[in-house]
């Protein structure tokens, strides 16, 4: 993995767009726990899947009040 993920970081799974944006909960080695909007909390093997960081862009945030 070329980019280090950190707790609190927002990410997407490149092969599962329906899961929505997820927030990294913990990172232990290649094991990354992510809480996704539509899939819940999942353990991702970062040696197999490269999660895509999501830039915080208020224009793309459709949550009320954000």
Biopython code that builds the backbone (N, CA, C, O; Angstrom):
import numpy as np
from Bio.PDB.StructureBuilder import StructureBuilder

atoms = [
    (1, "UNK", "N", (0.859, -1.181, 0.000)),
    (1, "UNK", "CA", (0.000, 0.000, 0.000)),
    (1, "UNK", "C", (0.893, 1.228, 0.000)),
    (1, "UNK", "O", (1.747, 1.376, 0.874)),
    (2, "UNK", "N", (0.704, 2.100, -0.963)),
    (2, "UNK", "CA", (1.589, 3.253, -1.085)),
    (2, "UNK", "C", (1.165, 4.414, -0.197)),
    (2, "UNK", "O", (1.993, 5.247, 0.170)),
    (3, "UNK", "N", (-0.106, 4.477, 0.148)),
    (3, "UNK", "CA", (-0.590, 5.584, 0.976)),
    (3, "UNK", "C", (-1.063, 5.051, 2.320)),
    (3, "UNK", "O", (-1.817, 4.080, 2.386)),
    (4, "UNK", "N", (-0.619, 5.684, 3.371)),
    (4, "UNK", "CA", (-0.980, 5.268, 4.729)),
    (4, "UNK", "C", (-2.361, 5.800, 5.082)),
    (4, "UNK", "O", (-2.616, 7.001, 4.988)),
    (5, "UNK", "N", (-3.237, 4.914, 5.483)),
    (5, "UNK", "CA", (-4.566, 5.315, 5.919)),
    (5, "UNK", "C", (-4.534, 5.573, 7.417)),
    (5, "UNK", "O", (-3.787, 4.930, 8.154)),
    (6, "UNK", "N", (-5.355, 6.526, 7.860)),
    (6, "UNK", "CA", (-5.395, 6.872, 9.280)),
    (6, "UNK", "C", (-6.851, 6.909, 9.754)),
    (6, "UNK", "O", (-7.750, 7.228, 8.975)),
    (7, "UNK", "N", (-7.084, 6.583, 11.029)),
    (7, "UNK", "CA", (-8.444, 6.661, 11.565)),
    (7, "UNK", "C", (-9.049, 8.047, 11.347)),
    (7, "UNK", "O", (-8.392, 9.075, 11.511)),
    (8, "UNK", "N", (-10.331, 8.032, 10.969)),
    (8, "UNK", "CA", (-11.038, 9.278, 10.683)),
    (8, "UNK", "C", (-11.031, 9.644, 9.212)),
    (8, "UNK", "O", (-11.848, 10.451, 8.769)),
    (9, "UNK", "N", (-10.122, 9.061, 8.455)),
    (9, "UNK", "CA", (-10.024, 9.363, 7.023)),
    (9, "UNK", "C", (-11.232, 8.788, 6.291)),
    (9, "UNK", "O", (-11.716, 7.708, 6.630)),
    (10, "UNK", "N", (-11.710, 9.509, 5.294)),
    (10, "UNK", "CA", (-12.844, 9.060, 4.485)),
    (10, "UNK", "C", (-12.317, 8.381, 3.226)),
    (10, "UNK", "O", (-11.399, 8.884, 2.577)),
    (11, "UNK", "N", (-12.908, 7.225, 2.882)),
    (11, "UNK", "CA", (-12.438, 6.420, 1.759)),
    (11, "UNK", "C", (-13.616, 5.808, 1.004)),
    (11, "UNK", "O", (-14.749, 5.800, 1.486)),
    (12, "UNK", "N", (-13.321, 5.301, -0.183)),
    (12, "UNK", "CA", (-14.266, 4.505, -0.971)),
    (12, "UNK", "C", (-13.593, 3.199, -1.353)),
    (12, "UNK", "O", (-12.373, 3.140, -1.511)),
    (13, "UNK", "N", (-14.396, 2.152, -1.499)),
    (13, "UNK", "CA", (-13.891, 0.872, -1.998)),
    (13, "UNK", "C", (-14.022, 0.922, -3.520)),
    (13, "UNK", "O", (-15.123, 1.139, -4.027)),
    (14, "UNK", "N", (-12.932, 0.729, -4.260)),
    (14, "UNK", "CA", (-12.974, 0.903, -5.716)),
    (14, "UNK", "C", (-13.872, -0.091, -6.449)),
    (14, "UNK", "O", (-14.344, 0.213, -7.545)),
    (15, "UNK", "N", (-14.119, -1.254, -5.882)),
    (15, "UNK", "CA", (-14.939, -2.263, -6.549)),
    (15, "UNK", "C", (-16.363, -2.345, -6.016)),
    (15, "UNK", "O", (-17.176, -3.121, -6.517)),
    (16, "UNK", "N", (-16.664, -1.538, -4.994)),
    (16, "UNK", "CA", (-17.989, -1.573, -4.357)),
    (16, "UNK", "C", (-18.548, -0.158, -4.189)),
    (16, "UNK", "O", (-18.704, 0.307, -3.060)),
    (17, "UNK", "N", (-18.851, 0.534, -5.290)),
    (17, "UNK", "CA", (-19.341, 1.912, -5.170)),
    (17, "UNK", "C", (-20.657, 2.030, -4.395)),
    (17, "UNK", "O", (-20.938, 3.076, -3.810)),
    (18, "UNK", "N", (-21.458, 0.973, -4.388)),
    (18, "UNK", "CA", (-22.723, 0.999, -3.670)),
    (18, "UNK", "C", (-22.567, 1.062, -2.159)),
    (18, "UNK", "O", (-23.525, 1.372, -1.451)),
    (19, "UNK", "N", (-21.375, 0.773, -1.658)),
    (19, "UNK", "CA", (-21.141, 0.855, -0.218)),
    (19, "UNK", "C", (-21.097, 2.302, 0.248)),
    (19, "UNK", "O", (-21.260, 2.571, 1.438)),
    (20, "UNK", "N", (-20.880, 3.231, -0.663)),
    (20, "UNK", "CA", (-20.787, 4.647, -0.313)),
    (20, "UNK", "C", (-19.445, 4.985, 0.312)),
    (20, "UNK", "O", (-18.489, 4.212, 0.244)),
    (21, "UNK", "N", (-19.402, 6.154, 0.916)),
    (21, "UNK", "CA", (-18.179, 6.626, 1.569)),
    (21, "UNK", "C", (-18.055, 5.947, 2.921)),
    (21, "UNK", "O", (-19.044, 5.757, 3.629)),
    (22, "UNK", "N", (-16.833, 5.586, 3.268)),
    (22, "UNK", "CA", (-16.585, 4.983, 4.557)),
    (22, "UNK", "C", (-15.591, 5.790, 5.363)),
    (22, "UNK", "O", (-14.794, 6.548, 4.810)),
    (23, "UNK", "N", (-15.641, 5.626, 6.664)),
    (23, "UNK", "CA", (-14.676, 6.284, 7.543)),
    (23, "UNK", "C", (-13.805, 5.212, 8.182)),
    (23, "UNK", "O", (-14.303, 4.254, 8.773)),
    (24, "UNK", "N", (-12.488, 5.395, 8.048)),
    (24, "UNK", "CA", (-11.546, 4.458, 8.633)),
    (24, "UNK", "C", (-11.684, 4.509, 10.149)),
    (24, "UNK", "O", (-11.622, 5.580, 10.752)),
    (25, "UNK", "N", (-11.873, 3.330, 10.766)),
    (25, "UNK", "CA", (-12.006, 3.227, 12.211)),
    (25, "UNK", "C", (-10.683, 2.856, 12.864)),
    (25, "UNK", "O", (-10.325, 3.390, 13.913)),
    (26, "UNK", "N", (-9.950, 1.920, 12.223)),
    (26, "UNK", "CA", (-8.656, 1.510, 12.763)),
    (26, "UNK", "C", (-7.801, 0.919, 11.650)),
    (26, "UNK", "O", (-8.308, 0.444, 10.634)),
    (27, "UNK", "N", (-6.485, 0.963, 11.870)),
    (27, "UNK", "CA", (-5.530, 0.404, 10.926)),
    (27, "UNK", "C", (-4.491, -0.374, 11.729)),
    (27, "UNK", "O", (-3.784, 0.189, 12.565)),
    (28, "UNK", "N", (-4.413, -1.674, 11.462)),
    (28, "UNK", "CA", (-3.407, -2.516, 12.105)),
    (28, "UNK", "C", (-2.739, -3.310, 10.995)),
    (28, "UNK", "O", (-3.306, -4.275, 10.482)),
    (29, "UNK", "N", (-1.533, -2.901, 10.627)),
    (29, "UNK", "CA", (-0.857, -3.525, 9.494)),
    (29, "UNK", "C", (-1.669, -3.299, 8.230)),
    (29, "UNK", "O", (-1.983, -2.161, 7.884)),
    (30, "UNK", "N", (-2.011, -4.388, 7.536)),
    (30, "UNK", "CA", (-2.822, -4.294, 6.317)),
    (30, "UNK", "C", (-4.309, -4.443, 6.599)),
    (30, "UNK", "O", (-5.124, -4.424, 5.677)),
    (31, "UNK", "N", (-4.663, -4.590, 7.868)),
    (31, "UNK", "CA", (-6.074, -4.749, 8.245)),
    (31, "UNK", "C", (-6.677, -3.382, 8.573)),
    (31, "UNK", "O", (-6.266, -2.714, 9.522)),
    (32, "UNK", "N", (-7.660, -2.985, 7.765)),
    (32, "UNK", "CA", (-8.284, -1.670, 7.925)),
    (32, "UNK", "C", (-9.773, -1.876, 8.192)),
    (32, "UNK", "O", (-10.479, -2.474, 7.381)),
    (33, "UNK", "N", (-10.240, -1.383, 9.324)),
    (33, "UNK", "CA", (-11.667, -1.436, 9.636)),
    (33, "UNK", "C", (-12.289, -0.131, 9.174)),
    (33, "UNK", "O", (-11.851, 0.954, 9.554)),
    (34, "UNK", "N", (-13.334, -0.257, 8.334)),
    (34, "UNK", "CA", (-13.997, 0.907, 7.753)),
    (34, "UNK", "C", (-15.495, 0.803, 8.002)),
    (34, "UNK", "O", (-16.088, -0.262, 7.832)),
    (35, "UNK", "N", (-16.098, 1.907, 8.401)),
    (35, "UNK", "CA", (-17.546, 1.974, 8.569)),
    (35, "UNK", "C", (-18.125, 2.668, 7.341)),
    (35, "UNK", "O", (-18.026, 3.887, 7.203)),
    (36, "UNK", "N", (-18.739, 1.870, 6.439)),
    (36, "UNK", "CA", (-19.300, 2.407, 5.195)),
    (36, "UNK", "C", (-20.748, 2.836, 5.390)),
    (36, "UNK", "O", (-21.475, 2.266, 6.203)),
    (37, "UNK", "N", (-21.158, 3.865, 4.622)),
    (37, "UNK", "CA", (-22.519, 4.408, 4.706)),
    (37, "UNK", "C", (-23.594, 3.337, 4.512)),
    (37, "UNK", "O", (-24.565, 3.283, 5.267)),
    (38, "UNK", "N", (-23.418, 2.488, 3.499)),
    (38, "UNK", "CA", (-24.477, 1.545, 3.124)),
    (38, "UNK", "C", (-24.107, 0.082, 3.339)),
    (38, "UNK", "O", (-24.879, -0.805, 2.973)),
    (39, "UNK", "N", (-22.952, -0.184, 3.920)),
    (39, "UNK", "CA", (-22.540, -1.580, 4.136)),
    (39, "UNK", "C", (-22.147, -1.842, 5.583)),
    (39, "UNK", "O", (-21.907, -2.987, 5.965)),
    (40, "UNK", "N", (-22.081, -0.790, 6.385)),
    (40, "UNK", "CA", (-21.705, -0.961, 7.784)),
    (40, "UNK", "C", (-20.208, -1.136, 7.971)),
    (40, "UNK", "O", (-19.410, -0.791, 7.099)),
    (41, "UNK", "N", (-19.848, -1.675, 9.115)),
    (41, "UNK", "CA", (-18.439, -1.815, 9.488)),
    (41, "UNK", "C", (-17.865, -3.085, 8.876)),
    (41, "UNK", "O", (-18.383, -4.181, 9.092)),
    (42, "UNK", "N", (-16.782, -2.925, 8.105)),
    (42, "UNK", "CA", (-16.154, -4.050, 7.421)),
    (42, "UNK", "C", (-14.650, -4.030, 7.618)),
    (42, "UNK", "O", (-14.042, -2.969, 7.759)),
    (43, "UNK", "N", (-14.060, -5.213, 7.626)),
    (43, "UNK", "CA", (-12.610, -5.352, 7.705)),
    (43, "UNK", "C", (-12.077, -5.531, 6.290)),
    (43, "UNK", "O", (-12.477, -6.457, 5.584)),
    (44, "UNK", "N", (-11.181, -4.650, 5.879)),
    (44, "UNK", "CA", (-10.618, -4.661, 4.533)),
    (44, "UNK", "C", (-9.146, -5.034, 4.614)),
    (44, "UNK", "O", (-8.412, -4.518, 5.456)),
    (45, "UNK", "N", (-8.721, -5.931, 3.736)),
    (45, "UNK", "CA", (-7.313, -6.286, 3.632)),
    (45, "UNK", "C", (-6.666, -5.332, 2.633)),
    (45, "UNK", "O", (-6.840, -5.485, 1.424)),
    (46, "UNK", "N", (-5.924, -4.353, 3.133)),
    (46, "UNK", "CA", (-5.327, -3.331, 2.280)),
    (46, "UNK", "C", (-4.215, -3.884, 1.397)),
    (46, "UNK", "O", (-3.772, -3.197, 0.476)),
    (47, "UNK", "N", (-3.756, -5.102, 1.652)),
    (47, "UNK", "CA", (-2.773, -5.731, 0.767)),
    (47, "UNK", "C", (-3.447, -6.211, -0.518)),
    (47, "UNK", "O", (-2.782, -6.431, -1.531)),
    (48, "UNK", "N", (-4.777, -6.373, -0.468)),
    (48, "UNK", "CA", (-5.535, -6.860, -1.613)),
    (48, "UNK", "C", (-6.329, -5.738, -2.280)),
    (48, "UNK", "O", (-6.412, -5.677, -3.507)),
    (49, "UNK", "N", (-6.910, -4.855, -1.475)),
    (49, "UNK", "CA", (-7.760, -3.772, -1.975)),
    (49, "UNK", "C", (-7.138, -2.435, -1.611)),
    (49, "UNK", "O", (-6.805, -2.193, -0.451)),
    (50, "UNK", "N", (-6.984, -1.575, -2.597)),
    (50, "UNK", "CA", (-6.469, -0.225, -2.332)),
    (50, "UNK", "C", (-7.656, 0.727, -2.191)),
    (50, "UNK", "O", (-8.270, 1.123, -3.182)),
    (51, "UNK", "N", (-7.963, 1.081, -0.969)),
    (51, "UNK", "CA", (-9.057, 2.012, -0.719)),
    (51, "UNK", "C", (-8.693, 3.385, -1.272)),
    (51, "UNK", "O", (-7.542, 3.814, -1.199)),
    (52, "UNK", "N", (-9.693, 4.064, -1.825)),
    (52, "UNK", "CA", (-9.468, 5.376, -2.438)),
    (52, "UNK", "C", (-9.844, 6.483, -1.462)),
    (52, "UNK", "O", (-10.992, 6.560, -1.023)),
    (53, "UNK", "N", (-8.887, 7.340, -1.122)),
    (53, "UNK", "CA", (-9.200, 8.468, -0.232)),
    (53, "UNK", "C", (-10.241, 9.387, -0.874)),
    (53, "UNK", "O", (-10.243, 9.591, -2.088)),
    (54, "UNK", "N", (-11.119, 9.932, -0.044)),
    (54, "UNK", "CA", (-12.144, 10.873, -0.491)),
    (54, "UNK", "C", (-11.753, 12.240, 0.024)),
    (54, "UNK", "O", (-11.550, 12.430, 1.223)),
    (55, "UNK", "N", (-11.649, 13.190, -0.885)),
    (55, "UNK", "CA", (-11.335, 14.555, -0.469)),
    (55, "UNK", "C", (-12.584, 15.192, 0.110)),
    (55, "UNK", "O", (-13.681, 15.025, -0.423)),
    (56, "UNK", "N", (-12.414, 15.913, 1.187)),
    (56, "UNK", "CA", (-13.543, 16.607, 1.810)),
    (56, "UNK", "C", (-13.905, 17.807, 0.957)),
    (56, "UNK", "O", (-13.222, 18.831, 0.973)),
    (57, "UNK", "N", (-15.007, 17.662, 0.203)),
    (57, "UNK", "CA", (-15.482, 18.722, -0.676)),
    (57, "UNK", "C", (-16.927, 19.025, -0.302)),
    (57, "UNK", "O", (-17.823, 18.251, -0.637)),
    (58, "UNK", "N", (-17.171, 20.148, 0.391)),
    (58, "UNK", "CA", (-18.534, 20.473, 0.823)),
    (58, "UNK", "C", (-19.530, 20.511, -0.323)),
    (58, "UNK", "O", (-20.715, 20.256, -0.107)),
    (59, "UNK", "N", (-19.085, 20.824, -1.540)),
    (59, "UNK", "CA", (-19.993, 20.885, -2.683)),
    (59, "UNK", "C", (-20.517, 19.502, -3.045)),
    (59, "UNK", "O", (-21.589, 19.385, -3.639)),
    (60, "UNK", "N", (-19.771, 18.446, -2.693)),
    (60, "UNK", "CA", (-20.188, 17.087, -3.018)),
    (60, "UNK", "C", (-20.876, 16.416, -1.834)),
    (60, "UNK", "O", (-21.326, 15.276, -1.948)),
    (61, "UNK", "N", (-20.961, 17.090, -0.726)),
    (61, "UNK", "CA", (-21.557, 16.523, 0.476)),
    (61, "UNK", "C", (-23.058, 16.824, 0.468)),
    (61, "UNK", "O", (-23.457, 17.982, 0.597)),
    (62, "UNK", "N", (-23.884, 15.798, 0.319)),
    (62, "UNK", "CA", (-25.329, 16.028, 0.213)),
    (62, "UNK", "C", (-26.061, 15.849, 1.536)),
    (62, "UNK", "O", (-27.291, 15.806, 1.559)),
    (63, "UNK", "N", (-25.321, 15.745, 2.640)),
    (63, "UNK", "CA", (-25.962, 15.634, 3.947)),
    (63, "UNK", "C", (-26.526, 16.988, 4.362)),
    (63, "UNK", "O", (-25.861, 18.009, 4.185)),
    (64, "UNK", "N", (-27.725, 17.015, 4.905)),
    (64, "UNK", "CA", (-28.305, 18.283, 5.363)),
    (64, "UNK", "C", (-27.419, 18.963, 6.398)),
    (64, "UNK", "O", (-26.929, 18.326, 7.331)),
    (65, "UNK", "N", (-27.224, 20.239, 6.223)),
    (65, "UNK", "CA", (-26.438, 21.013, 7.179)),
    (65, "UNK", "C", (-24.955, 20.898, 7.015)),
    (65, "UNK", "O", (-24.204, 21.401, 7.851)),
    (66, "UNK", "N", (-24.494, 20.238, 5.942)),
    (66, "UNK", "CA", (-23.050, 20.097, 5.718)),
    (66, "UNK", "C", (-22.678, 20.638, 4.366)),
    (66, "UNK", "O", (-21.506, 20.609, 3.991)),
]
sb = StructureBuilder()
sb.init_structure("model")
sb.init_model(0)
sb.init_chain("A")
sb.init_seg("    ")
for serial, (resi, resn, name, xyz) in enumerate(atoms, 1):
    if name == "N":
        sb.init_residue(resn, " ", resi, " ")
    sb.init_atom(name, np.array(xyz, "f"), 0.0, 1.0, " ", f" {name:<3s}", serial, name[0])
structure = sb.get_structure()
